[in-house]
Amino acid sequence: MRGGALRPTLGYAEVPMSSFAIYLIGMLLVIGGLAYVAWMLHAPTHWLIAGVVVMLGLGVLGAVKSTRRRDPPGP
């Protein structure tokens, strides 16, 4: 076998992860970490939930904005 190594298959097609999904996974990790710190500091639960919801919204907006494909210029 010249030119490359054998790669084991797992029985399903490999689907590359989109930039949007990677961005959201990173945001979820950041939000989870910040929520854990707020919980450890005994922040009120209603504020913790409100903060998580706001950060999720900002994360989705940021992911859409940074991974959006630009429209081609008009004719």
C-alpha positions, -999 to +999 in steps of 0.1 A: +000+000+000+018+030-012+006+066-007-014+062+026-022+041+056-053+020+060-081+036+079-105+014+099-142+020+091-168+021+118-197+011+095-210+046+089-200+074+065-178+101+080-195+134+081-173+164+086-183+186+114-194+220+103-179+252+116-213+261+131-214+229+152-178+234+164-187+270+174-218+259+193-199+231+211-173+256+222-200+280+234-218+252+253-185+244+271-179+280+280-215+285+292-214+252+312-182+264+329-195+298+337-228+283+350-208+259+372-188+287+387-219+308+393-235+278+410-204+273+432-206+309+442-242+304+453-258+327+427-296+326+427-309+299+404-332+323+385-303+345+376-282+315+367-309+303+343-314+338+329-277+341+322-275+307+305-305+316+282-290+349+273-256+334+266-271+306+245-289+333+224-257+353+220-238+321+211-263+311+184-262+347+170-224+347+170-223+312+153-246+323+126-228+355+120-193+340+119-202+309+098-227+325+074-218+323+037-216+357+020-240+364-008-222+368-042-223+403-056-252+411-079-250+413-117 
